[in-house]
Amino acid sequence: MAQKNKKKHGRTKRRTHHRRKSQRGRGLSRGRGRAMQGGLGPNDGINIKLAGRFAFRDQNHVAEFRMFVFGTDLQQQAWTALLQTCMDNNVPVYILTAGNKVGIIRTLQLMNMDHFFREVLCTLPRINPNNVVANPRNTVHHNFAENPKYQVIREIMREHGLSCELPVQGCLFDDSMSNGDVANMCPSIEFLHTKSSARPADYDEATFVNNAFYKLWVTIREGPPSSINFTPIALIEDQIRKVDSGSCKIMFIDFDETLEPYPFGLPLHNPRRLPLFEEIDRTIVEIP
């Protein structure tokens, strides 16, 4: 999925959500809070010609899919705790990727975790995963094709009225050191290098490779991943503390080999690939 350059809801709202979830039938959850309708916010949707949202017909597959994306239960717990802490503290979280914008959006939707993210920002130069080219060009927002990640961050910081000058008030999780080479463009966003040869304490090779979605990944890519990477849990937990303390006001997270361990994700951007999920009894449906 990548070419590497790499609000709190009160109890009343939660109970209301559960009632609505049971009324929708077929167990197709949209997740808690705001959900992506084809994209995220005013900068996606029709601009990237993406409608509706993806869900598993059988929601019992969500847990298995999350385990595929995060790799282990401890990784899932750490990332989920960070995202929930950001939501509870009104800290906006962006995916910032050189990968496949549409595929990532669909992945987050299938995990029922799209509500944690403000937007998927993409620097990939191809039009499909970005916004379509408009006429005049400047009528399309957030088309960051070929921009360095820290240039994108500067723009998002400006939109939030946040300064790029020190002190540090946010971070970028990323596995590629090259993306940190220009961190001086916005010193208030700390570069957190996620590359590590270590495995989480609960990593189990047999469990990892026997996940149905991992097997599908291997089939599609015609072989296992050349490398996998798990963001150190200590790095994630440190940011949880900073969000709770109020010193972290915004967060950017790379996707491939950072949020997920693989160098590429599943090709959820390609409708012709979706029957492959049905073949392994993991049918995906689109909710209008």
URTA-V72172 format. One record per residue. N is the residue number from 1. PHI is phi in whole degrees, 0 to 359 (999 if undefined). Layout:
BEGIN
n=N phi=PHI
n=N phi=PHI
END
This chain:
BEGIN
n=1 phi=999
n=2 phi=232
n=3 phi=247
n=4 phi=286
n=5 phi=259
n=6 phi=15
n=7 phi=999
n=8 phi=348
n=9 phi=249
n=10 phi=285
n=11 phi=298
n=12 phi=300
n=13 phi=295
n=14 phi=297
n=15 phi=294
n=16 phi=299
n=17 phi=300
n=18 phi=296
n=19 phi=295
n=20 phi=295
n=21 phi=300
n=22 phi=291
n=23 phi=282
n=24 phi=290
n=25 phi=80
n=26 phi=58
n=27 phi=67
n=28 phi=272
n=29 phi=274
n=30 phi=264
n=31 phi=81
n=32 phi=271
n=33 phi=88
n=34 phi=293
n=35 phi=242
n=36 phi=284
n=37 phi=262
n=38 phi=82
n=39 phi=183
n=40 phi=233
n=41 phi=66
n=42 phi=287
n=43 phi=265
n=44 phi=239
n=45 phi=65
n=46 phi=295
n=47 phi=294
n=48 phi=247
n=49 phi=52
n=50 phi=236
n=51 phi=244
n=52 phi=63
n=53 phi=212
n=54 phi=269
n=55 phi=206
n=56 phi=283
n=57 phi=300
n=58 phi=256
n=59 phi=290
n=60 phi=294
n=61 phi=275
n=62 phi=298
n=63 phi=300
n=64 phi=295
n=65 phi=292
n=66 phi=298
n=67 phi=295
n=68 phi=297
n=69 phi=293
n=70 phi=273
n=71 phi=98
n=72 phi=214
n=73 phi=294
n=74 phi=295
n=75 phi=297
n=76 phi=299
n=77 phi=297
n=78 phi=294
n=79 phi=296
n=80 phi=296
n=81 phi=297
n=82 phi=296
n=83 phi=296
n=84 phi=293
n=85 phi=296
n=86 phi=298
n=87 phi=297
n=88 phi=296
n=89 phi=256
n=90 phi=57
n=91 phi=265
n=92 phi=292
n=93 phi=239
n=94 phi=241
n=95 phi=278
n=96 phi=234
n=97 phi=225
n=98 phi=260
n=99 phi=257
n=100 phi=269
n=101 phi=303
n=102 phi=296
n=103 phi=299
n=104 phi=291
n=105 phi=303
n=106 phi=296
n=107 phi=298
n=108 phi=297
n=109 phi=295
n=110 phi=295
n=111 phi=281
n=112 phi=58
n=113 phi=235
n=114 phi=295
n=115 phi=292
n=116 phi=281
n=117 phi=245
n=118 phi=286
n=119 phi=189
n=120 phi=258
n=121 phi=263
n=122 phi=229
n=123 phi=254
n=124 phi=294
n=125 phi=287
n=126 phi=292
n=127 phi=291
n=128 phi=309
n=129 phi=281
n=130 phi=255
n=131 phi=281
n=132 phi=293
n=133 phi=282
n=134 phi=261
n=135 phi=229
n=136 phi=287
n=137 phi=302
n=138 phi=285
n=139 phi=279
n=140 phi=261
n=141 phi=267
n=142 phi=60
n=143 phi=266
n=144 phi=258
n=145 phi=307
n=146 phi=69
n=147 phi=275
n=148 phi=300
n=149 phi=301
n=150 phi=287
n=151 phi=290
n=152 phi=299
n=153 phi=300
n=154 phi=303
n=155 phi=294
n=156 phi=293
n=157 phi=300
n=158 phi=299
n=159 phi=298
n=160 phi=270
n=161 phi=70
n=162 phi=256
n=163 phi=272
n=164 phi=272
n=165 phi=278
n=166 phi=300
n=167 phi=279
n=168 phi=297
n=169 phi=220
n=170 phi=181
n=171 phi=208
n=172 phi=237
n=173 phi=276
n=174 phi=203
n=175 phi=272
n=176 phi=257
n=177 phi=299
n=178 phi=299
n=179 phi=286
n=180 phi=268
n=181 phi=296
n=182 phi=248
n=183 phi=298
n=184 phi=291
n=185 phi=291
n=186 phi=209
n=187 phi=299
n=188 phi=284
n=189 phi=252
n=190 phi=289
n=191 phi=273
n=192 phi=248
n=193 phi=283
n=194 phi=261
n=195 phi=292
n=196 phi=204
n=197 phi=272
n=198 phi=284
n=199 phi=246
n=200 phi=302
n=201 phi=301
n=202 phi=260
n=203 phi=294
n=204 phi=228
n=205 phi=303
n=206 phi=297
n=207 phi=297
n=208 phi=299
n=209 phi=279
n=210 phi=265
n=211 phi=296
n=212 phi=300
n=213 phi=285
n=214 phi=296
n=215 phi=299
n=216 phi=295
n=217 phi=304
n=218 phi=296
n=219 phi=296
n=220 phi=294
n=221 phi=275
n=222 phi=58
n=223 phi=151
n=224 phi=291
n=225 phi=298
n=226 phi=294
n=227 phi=202
n=228 phi=228
n=229 phi=221
n=230 phi=248
n=231 phi=301
n=232 phi=305
n=233 phi=298
n=234 phi=299
n=235 phi=293
n=236 phi=293
n=237 phi=295
n=238 phi=298
n=239 phi=288
n=240 phi=301
n=241 phi=297
n=242 phi=290
n=243 phi=295
n=244 phi=297
n=245 phi=280
n=246 phi=90
n=247 phi=275
n=248 phi=251
n=249 phi=251
n=250 phi=201
n=251 phi=218
n=252 phi=237
n=253 phi=229
n=254 phi=293
n=255 phi=258
n=256 phi=292
n=257 phi=61
n=258 phi=225
n=259 phi=288
n=260 phi=250
n=261 phi=278
n=262 phi=268
n=263 phi=286
n=264 phi=218
n=265 phi=262
n=266 phi=289
n=267 phi=280
n=268 phi=285
n=269 phi=279
n=270 phi=253
n=271 phi=302
n=272 phi=290
n=273 phi=271
n=274 phi=297
n=275 phi=300
n=276 phi=297
n=277 phi=289
n=278 phi=294
n=279 phi=296
n=280 phi=258
n=281 phi=62
n=282 phi=231
n=283 phi=296
n=284 phi=255
n=285 phi=239
n=286 phi=252
n=287 phi=265
n=288 phi=300
END
